[in-house]
Amino acid sequence: MRTFLSLVLLAALCGCAGYKLGPTNGDVAGSRSVSVQPFLNDTLEPRLSDYVTLELRKRLQQDGTFRLETHDSGDLILSGHITKFDRSELGFQPTDVLTPRDYTLVMVAQITAVERATGKTNLSRTVSGRTTVRVGADLASAERQAVPILAEDLARNAISSLADGSW
């Protein structure tokens, strides 16, 4: 019985050997601050920039790797532009193969993180977000409800790229 407990304890300790507490980029949590500029919207879909900017700020606060600065005084300035908003059919009505029932929404943005003090670009990459929409009676209403979820997925990917970067 004693040997069994020792093995269980050893296995539990080995299972946690790769876990790292805190930010994954080696910095101390909250040691650097980020200011999020409103994103530009290069698509025909209105109000995307508001959703993306809001979700980026929320994600920064939830992640905890960086502090969010709201008065443009951050160590890093995160900016970007939304380059693509696409809707494609995923599934069709069982009785009508021409009428879509489900859509996949994809949003793509080019993000850039620049150090305020030096002007050095720390991150420049394309990130995307995606979600699925079930269309009821009205496609516009279904999309309007799905855009915040789409923006949240894009923000999650963008903040992960920023937090996991090594600079």
SULGI-V410870 format. One record per backbone hydrogen bond with DSSP energy under -0.5 kcal/mol. NH is the residue of the N-H (numbers start at 0). CO is the residue of the C=O. If there is no record, write none. Layout:
# SULGI-V410870
nh/co
NH/CO
NH/CO
This chain:
# SULGI-V410870
nh/co
4/0
5/1
6/2
7/3
8/4
9/5
10/6
11/7
12/8
13/9
14/10
15/11
16/13
18/15
25/22
29/64
30/27
31/64
33/66
34/75
35/68
36/34
36/77
39/79
41/39
41/81
47/44
50/46
51/47
52/48
53/49
54/50
55/51
56/52
57/53
58/54
59/55
60/56
61/57
62/58
63/59
66/31
68/33
68/66
74/32
75/32
76/113
77/34
77/75
78/76
78/111
80/109
81/39
82/80
82/107
83/107
85/105
87/103
89/101
90/101
92/95
92/98
95/92
98/95
99/97
100/90
101/90
102/132
103/87
104/102
104/130
105/85
106/128
107/83
108/126
109/80
110/108
110/124
111/78
112/122
113/76
113/111
114/119
115/74
118/114
121/112
121/119
122/112
124/110
126/108
128/106
130/104
132/102
134/100
134/132
141/137
142/138
143/139
144/140
145/141
146/142
149/145
150/146
151/147
152/148
153/149
154/150
155/151
156/152
157/153
158/154
159/155
160/156
161/157
162/158
163/159
164/160
164/161
166/164
